[in-house]
Structure formats: C-alpha cells, structure tokens
Amino acid sequence: MHPEFDNFLRRLELSCWGVITAYNPGRVLREEDNAERQIRLLERIEELGWPHFPACNIADDDLWPVEPGYLLLQVREMAVCHLAAEFDQSACVCGDTGAAPRLVWI
C-alpha cells in the first residue's frame, strides 16, 4: 500500500486505478514494435476518454525488461482487463484506494 498515492487519489475524488502497457505481449519484441504498440495503446486510451499518466513497469527480479505503460485513473478492473486483452497482455495491475495493488491475470 502507498498512503501518499491514496491521498493523491482521494484529493481527486478517485477510488480505483490500473496500470497497463502494450509492450512485450507474452514475449520480448523489438523496441520499434513495442513503441508502435504503445502509440496505439495511447490512442485507444484517449479514444476511451480515460484520465491517464505515463507509468513504468519494473520487474522485481530484473529478469524482464523495463516497460513504459500508463496509469489509468477511475477505471474499473474489468475495463482495464478488457483493454489489456485487446493488446494481448498476460496481466495488468489494478488497485483501489486504501488497498494493496493486485496483479490481475488476463
């Protein structure tokens, strides 16, 4: 849990969030392919009208490359999962104010 992040969400009157990437859908892709996928993901997020910020996914064990992504605000877990599936992702991270983040398998 991260109290400062929770306070940030509460100040904005937000209660849920997700983190998603278009990078490396189950396998490591070339940087050019990942960058193109990430552009399409951003276009899709903007098309959906979801509030978002740039984010970065970093593996705990350094065995997987760092992946740029997006923090989605006030977007329900099911919607984040649908978007992750649309971009062939195996998982995404979702959370609610006052609770620990969850790795959600697609």
Backbone as CSV, one residue per row, in Angstrom:
resi,resn,N_x,N_y,N_z,CA_x,CA_y,CA_z,C_x,C_y,C_z
1,MET,0.846,-1.177,0.000,0.000,0.000,0.000,0.891,1.240,0.000
2,HIS,0.352,2.322,-0.514,1.123,3.553,-0.618,0.238,4.724,-0.171
3,PRO,0.360,5.136,1.100,-0.525,6.185,1.637,-0.484,7.491,0.841
4,GLU,0.679,7.890,0.340,0.750,9.141,-0.420,-0.037,9.043,-1.717
5,PHE,0.039,7.890,-2.378,-0.739,7.691,-3.608,-2.230,7.689,-3.276
6,ASP,-2.600,7.010,-2.198,-4.009,7.019,-1.767,-4.492,8.443,-1.503
7,ASN,-3.677,9.249,-0.836,-4.062,10.642,-0.561,-4.227,11.431,-1.853
8,PHE,-3.344,11.203,-2.817,-3.450,11.835,-4.134,-4.798,11.482,-4.769
9,LEU,-5.154,10.194,-4.752,-6.422,9.754,-5.334,-7.613,10.367,-4.602
10,ARG,-7.542,10.392,-3.293,-8.652,10.960,-2.511,-8.844,12.449,-2.796
11,ARG,-7.728,13.171,-2.933,-7.841,14.611,-3.247,-8.560,14.824,-4.573
12,LEU,-8.375,13.913,-5.498,-9.027,13.998,-6.803,-10.392,13.303,-6.824
13,GLU,-10.799,12.782,-5.649,-12.062,12.056,-5.507,-12.114,10.846,-6.437
14,LEU,-10.994,10.111,-6.486,-10.882,8.897,-7.288,-10.771,7.699,-6.353
15,SER,-11.251,6.550,-6.808,-11.222,5.379,-5.939,-10.561,4.154,-6.552
16,CYS,-10.337,4.141,-7.853,-9.747,2.954,-8.465,-8.806,3.366,-9.595
17,TRP,-7.926,2.437,-9.954,-6.902,2.729,-10.957,-6.374,1.422,-11.547
18,GLY,-5.642,1.551,-12.643,-4.974,0.402,-13.255,-3.705,0.852,-13.946
19,VAL,-2.801,-0.088,-14.150,-1.575,0.178,-14.907,-1.524,-0.836,-16.040
20,ILE,-1.262,-0.333,-17.238,-1.267,-1.177,-18.424,-0.135,-0.769,-19.354
21,THR,0.330,-1.723,-20.133,1.337,-1.487,-21.160,0.941,-2.254,-22.407
22,ALA,1.505,-1.867,-23.531,1.332,-2.633,-24.765,2.622,-3.392,-25.096
23,TYR,3.654,-3.183,-24.289,4.957,-3.811,-24.539,4.925,-5.314,-24.335
24,ASN,5.741,-6.011,-25.108,6.080,-7.423,-24.910,4.884,-8.309,-24.560
25,PRO,3.963,-8.502,-25.501,2.766,-9.312,-25.215,3.098,-10.807,-25.110
26,GLY,3.622,-11.224,-23.962,3.955,-12.629,-23.750,5.316,-13.034,-24.270
27,ARG,5.985,-12.138,-24.931,7.329,-12.388,-25.454,8.006,-11.045,-25.649
28,VAL,9.315,-11.028,-25.656,10.050,-9.781,-25.827,10.075,-9.420,-27.313
29,LEU,9.607,-8.216,-27.641,9.582,-7.720,-29.015,10.696,-6.697,-29.225
30,ARG,10.950,-6.388,-30.482,11.913,-5.329,-30.807,11.377,-3.997,-30.295
31,GLU,12.281,-3.088,-29.956,11.891,-1.775,-29.422,10.953,-1.045,-30.387
32,GLU,11.221,-1.148,-31.690,10.374,-0.465,-32.675,8.940,-0.994,-32.641
33,ASP,8.806,-2.315,-32.515,7.471,-2.920,-32.457,6.740,-2.507,-31.178
34,ASN,7.467,-2.519,-30.056,6.869,-2.105,-28.787,6.430,-0.644,-28.835
35,ALA,7.275,0.210,-29.380,6.947,1.645,-29.452,5.689,1.869,-30.285
36,GLU,5.565,1.151,-31.387,4.373,1.278,-32.233,3.120,0.800,-31.488
37,ARG,3.230,-0.306,-30.771,2.106,-0.825,-29.991,1.707,0.166,-28.896
38,GLN,2.715,0.793,-28.278,2.443,1.740,-27.199,1.711,2.974,-27.721
39,ILE,2.053,3.416,-28.911,1.349,4.540,-29.538,-0.119,4.175,-29.762
40,ARG,-0.370,2.968,-30.256,-1.751,2.517,-30.483,-2.517,2.424,-29.163
41,LEU,-1.828,1.969,-28.102,-2.480,1.901,-26.791,-2.871,3.297,-26.321
42,LEU,-1.975,4.259,-26.439,-2.288,5.627,-26.020,-3.462,6.179,-26.825
43,GLU,-3.481,5.927,-28.110,-4.601,6.382,-28.939,-5.914,5.769,-28.453
44,ARG,-5.871,4.489,-28.096,-7.079,3.798,-27.624,-7.541,4.369,-26.278
45,ILE,-6.588,4.617,-25.353,-6.930,5.200,-24.049,-7.578,6.572,-24.242
46,GLU,-7.015,7.374,-25.128,-7.571,8.709,-25.387,-8.933,8.610,-26.056
47,GLU,-9.110,7.633,-26.951,-10.404,7.402,-27.591,-11.469,7.060,-26.539
48,LEU,-11.072,6.283,-25.527,-11.993,5.911,-24.451,-12.242,7.057,-23.481
49,GLY,-11.403,8.092,-23.544,-11.569,9.263,-22.691,-11.145,9.047,-21.246
50,TRP,-10.267,8.072,-21.009,-9.840,7.756,-19.653,-8.724,8.688,-19.194
51,PRO,-8.808,9.247,-17.998,-7.694,10.027,-17.450,-6.483,9.108,-17.267
52,HIS,-5.304,9.605,-17.589,-4.118,8.749,-17.523,-2.840,9.571,-17.343
53,PHE,-1.816,8.883,-16.890,-0.472,9.435,-16.757,0.513,8.399,-17.291
54,PRO,1.658,8.848,-17.794,2.702,7.875,-18.145,3.131,7.110,-16.890
55,ALA,3.471,5.848,-17.069,3.924,4.999,-15.963,5.077,4.135,-16.464
56,CYS,5.642,3.361,-15.562,6.737,2.479,-15.922,6.613,1.193,-15.116
57,ASN,6.666,0.064,-15.797,6.602,-1.243,-15.147,8.019,-1.767,-14.976
58,ILE,8.377,-2.102,-13.739,9.721,-2.601,-13.444,9.574,-3.913,-12.686
59,ALA,10.149,-4.989,-13.234,10.073,-6.304,-12.589,10.875,-6.307,-11.288
60,ASP,10.383,-7.036,-10.307,11.080,-7.130,-9.019,12.440,-7.811,-9.149
61,ASP,12.548,-8.743,-10.085,13.767,-9.547,-10.181,14.705,-9.125,-11.317
62,ASP,14.386,-8.069,-12.037,15.207,-7.579,-13.153,15.384,-8.601,-14.279
63,LEU,14.545,-9.630,-14.336,14.639,-10.634,-15.394,13.810,-10.258,-16.621
64,TRP,12.988,-9.249,-16.494,12.141,-8.793,-17.595,12.483,-7.337,-17.854
65,PRO,12.490,-6.902,-19.118,12.857,-5.511,-19.401,11.867,-4.502,-18.818
66,VAL,12.368,-3.316,-18.515,11.517,-2.209,-18.068,10.547,-1.876,-19.190
67,GLU,9.284,-1.668,-18.846,8.255,-1.397,-19.850,7.512,-0.113,-19.550
68,PRO,7.491,0.827,-20.486,6.634,2.004,-20.329,5.169,1.559,-20.329
69,GLY,4.353,2.300,-19.636,2.935,1.983,-19.595,2.145,3.228,-19.256
70,TYR,0.904,3.011,-18.812,0.029,4.118,-18.438,-0.710,3.785,-17.156
71,LEU,-0.790,4.772,-16.282,-1.622,4.705,-15.098,-2.983,5.241,-15.508
72,LEU,-4.000,4.418,-15.381,-5.368,4.795,-15.730,-6.115,5.117,-14.444
73,LEU,-6.806,6.233,-14.419,-7.493,6.670,-13.210,-8.998,6.531,-13.340
74,GLN,-9.614,6.080,-12.249,-11.065,5.901,-12.142,-11.596,5.007,-13.274
75,VAL,-10.857,3.911,-13.482,-11.240,2.909,-14.473,-11.352,1.577,-13.735
76,ARG,-12.470,0.925,-13.847,-12.723,-0.329,-13.140,-11.838,-1.460,-13.675
77,GLU,-11.561,-2.412,-12.788,-10.679,-3.532,-13.104,-11.095,-4.256,-14.383
78,MET,-12.363,-4.530,-14.540,-12.827,-5.275,-15.723,-12.506,-4.509,-17.010
79,ALA,-12.653,-3.193,-16.995,-12.350,-2.388,-18.180,-10.854,-2.411,-18.482
80,VAL,-10.029,-2.321,-17.439,-8.576,-2.393,-17.636,-8.206,-3.755,-18.219
81,CYS,-8.817,-4.812,-17.695,-8.533,-6.170,-18.191,-8.952,-6.339,-19.646
82,HIS,-10.076,-5.770,-20.014,-10.520,-5.852,-21.415,-9.510,-5.159,-22.339
83,LEU,-9.023,-4.002,-21.915,-8.038,-3.288,-22.723,-6.727,-4.067,-22.773
84,ALA,-6.318,-4.646,-21.664,-5.093,-5.462,-21.648,-5.234,-6.634,-22.620
85,ALA,-6.397,-7.272,-22.633,-6.637,-8.388,-23.558,-6.601,-7.915,-25.002
86,GLU,-7.131,-6.734,-25.243,-7.128,-6.161,-26.592,-5.695,-6.014,-27.114
87,PHE,-4.743,-5.799,-26.204,-3.344,-5.636,-26.587,-2.509,-6.874,-26.258
88,ASP,-3.189,-8.020,-26.149,-2.538,-9.329,-25.973,-1.643,-9.418,-24.750
89,GLN,-2.003,-8.706,-23.684,-1.208,-8.754,-22.455,-1.627,-9.954,-21.606
90,SER,-0.701,-10.456,-20.829,-0.976,-11.588,-19.935,-1.528,-11.137,-18.599
91,ALA,-1.244,-9.869,-18.227,-1.677,-9.372,-16.918,-1.677,-7.849,-16.932
92,CYS,-2.288,-7.283,-15.910,-2.236,-5.845,-15.656,-2.251,-5.671,-14.141
93,VAL,-2.056,-4.471,-13.686,-2.095,-4.184,-12.256,-3.292,-3.276,-11.999
94,CYS,-4.083,-3.615,-10.987,-5.253,-2.813,-10.645,-5.249,-2.536,-9.146
95,GLY,-5.925,-1.464,-8.781,-5.975,-1.133,-7.365,-7.168,-0.272,-7.013
96,ASP,-7.424,-0.222,-5.718,-8.466,0.616,-5.135,-7.841,1.412,-4.003
97,THR,-8.336,2.605,-3.790,-7.839,3.434,-2.697,-7.924,2.659,-1.390
98,GLY,-6.830,2.684,-0.622,-6.804,2.034,0.677,-6.500,0.553,0.656
99,ALA,-6.200,0.004,-0.515,-5.899,-1.430,-0.622,-4.592,-1.635,-1.393
100,ALA,-3.993,-2.793,-1.208,-2.767,-3.123,-1.926,-3.084,-3.364,-3.403
101,PRO,-2.183,-2.999,-4.312,-2.373,-3.281,-5.735,-2.466,-4.781,-5.983
102,ARG,-3.135,-5.142,-7.078,-3.300,-6.542,-7.448,-2.769,-6.780,-8.850
103,LEU,-1.991,-7.842,-9.015,-1.628,-8.311,-10.342,-2.789,-9.153,-10.818
104,VAL,-3.398,-8.770,-11.931,-4.587,-9.466,-12.430,-4.210,-10.171,-13.731
105,TRP,-4.312,-11.483,-13.720,-4.021,-12.276,-14.912,-5.190,-12.209,-15.864
106,ILE,-4.897,-12.074,-17.141,-5.922,-11.952,-18.168,-6.310,-13.332,-18.673
